[in-house]
């Protein structure tokens, strides 16, 4: 199990819609990962199961999309991942030992957006 390294991706426009399924397809194409995941594909996610890294289902918490040919963190994607970490949509099945690191990763994008992550607010 592994939390991806923080990539400090440039942010997409704040008002950009988030469609995770469409973003997934664009990221696969951009990363040349149509047959199996690779490191570029991994960079668009916050967490993956390192023991099964050759399976697309091992990757969770997609926060990026391809915008103008570049991988960018999408604020609404970051917010959706944070909501899932807070239990929305039934939460996400991650090892307890990785949860703080995932929250830290997401909090860095919140800081980049000039906000606090939901779990950091009073």
C-alpha positions as CSV (number, residue, x, y, z in Angstrom):
1,X,0.0,0.0,0.0
2,X,1.3,3.4,-0.8
3,X,0.5,7.1,-0.9
4,X,1.9,8.7,-4.0
5,X,4.5,11.4,-3.7
6,X,3.1,14.9,-3.7
7,X,3.5,16.2,-7.3
8,X,2.7,19.9,-6.7
9,X,0.8,19.9,-9.9
10,X,-0.4,23.2,-11.3
11,X,-4.0,23.9,-10.5
12,X,-6.8,23.9,-13.1
13,X,-9.3,26.7,-12.9
14,X,-11.3,26.7,-9.7
15,X,-14.6,26.6,-11.6
16,X,-13.6,23.6,-13.8
17,X,-16.2,20.9,-13.6
18,X,-15.0,17.5,-12.2
19,X,-16.0,14.4,-14.1
20,X,-13.8,11.6,-12.6
21,X,-14.7,9.1,-15.3
22,X,-13.8,11.4,-18.1
23,X,-10.7,12.5,-16.3
24,X,-9.7,8.9,-15.9
25,X,-9.9,8.3,-19.6
26,X,-7.9,11.5,-20.4
27,X,-5.2,10.6,-17.9
28,X,-4.8,7.1,-19.3
29,X,-4.3,8.5,-22.8
30,X,-2.0,11.3,-21.7
31,X,0.1,8.8,-19.6
32,X,0.2,6.3,-22.4
33,X,-1.3,3.9,-19.9
34,X,-4.1,2.4,-22.0
35,X,-3.0,-1.2,-21.4
36,X,-1.7,-0.9,-17.8
37,X,-0.9,1.8,-15.3
38,X,2.5,3.4,-15.2
39,X,4.3,6.1,-13.1
40,X,2.7,9.0,-15.1
41,X,-0.7,7.5,-14.4
42,X,0.1,7.0,-10.8
43,X,0.9,10.8,-10.4
44,X,-2.7,11.7,-11.0
45,X,-3.8,9.7,-7.9
46,X,-3.2,10.1,-4.2
47,X,-3.1,6.4,-3.3
48,X,-2.4,3.1,-4.9
49,X,-1.9,-0.5,-3.8
50,X,1.8,-1.1,-4.6
51,X,1.3,-4.9,-4.5
52,X,-1.1,-4.6,-7.4
53,X,0.3,-1.6,-9.2
54,X,-0.3,-3.3,-12.6
55,X,-4.1,-3.2,-12.2
56,X,-6.1,0.0,-12.7
57,X,-8.3,-0.9,-9.8
58,X,-5.3,-0.5,-7.4
59,X,-5.5,3.3,-7.9
60,X,-7.7,5.5,-5.8
61,X,-8.4,9.1,-5.2
62,X,-7.9,10.6,-8.7
63,X,-7.4,14.4,-8.3
64,X,-6.0,15.4,-11.6
65,X,-7.1,15.8,-15.2
66,X,-5.3,16.7,-18.5
67,X,-5.9,20.3,-19.4
68,X,-4.3,21.8,-22.5
69,X,-2.0,18.8,-22.7
70,X,-0.8,19.1,-19.1
71,X,-1.6,17.1,-16.0
72,X,-3.3,19.5,-13.5
73,X,-4.8,19.1,-10.1
74,X,-8.5,20.0,-10.4
75,X,-9.8,21.8,-7.3
76,X,-13.2,20.0,-7.4
77,X,-11.4,16.7,-7.8
78,X,-9.3,17.5,-4.7
79,X,-12.5,18.4,-2.9
80,X,-14.2,15.2,-4.0
81,X,-11.3,13.1,-2.7
82,X,-11.3,15.0,0.6
83,X,-15.1,14.4,0.9
84,X,-14.5,10.7,0.3
85,X,-11.8,10.7,3.0
86,X,-14.4,12.2,5.3
87,X,-16.9,9.4,4.6
88,X,-18.8,10.7,1.6
89,X,-20.0,8.1,-0.9
90,X,-19.3,5.4,1.7
91,X,-15.7,6.5,2.2
92,X,-12.7,4.8,0.8
93,X,-11.1,1.5,1.8
94,X,-7.5,2.4,2.7
95,X,-5.1,1.0,5.4
96,X,-5.3,3.0,8.6
97,X,-1.6,3.6,8.4
98,X,-2.0,5.5,5.1
99,X,-4.9,7.8,6.1
100,X,-2.9,10.6,7.7
101,X,-0.5,10.7,4.7
102,X,-3.4,10.9,2.3
103,X,-4.9,13.7,4.3
104,X,-1.5,15.5,4.3
105,X,-1.2,15.1,0.5
106,X,-4.7,16.5,0.0
107,X,-4.1,19.3,2.5
108,X,-1.1,20.5,0.4
109,X,-3.5,21.1,-2.5
110,X,-6.0,22.8,-0.3
111,X,-3.2,25.1,0.9
112,X,-2.2,25.8,-2.7
113,X,-5.9,26.8,-3.3
114,X,-5.6,29.2,-0.3
115,X,-7.9,27.1,1.9
116,X,-7.8,24.6,4.8
117,X,-8.6,21.0,4.3
118,X,-12.0,20.0,5.9
119,X,-10.3,18.1,8.8
120,X,-8.1,21.2,9.6
121,X,-11.1,23.6,10.0
122,X,-12.4,24.5,13.5
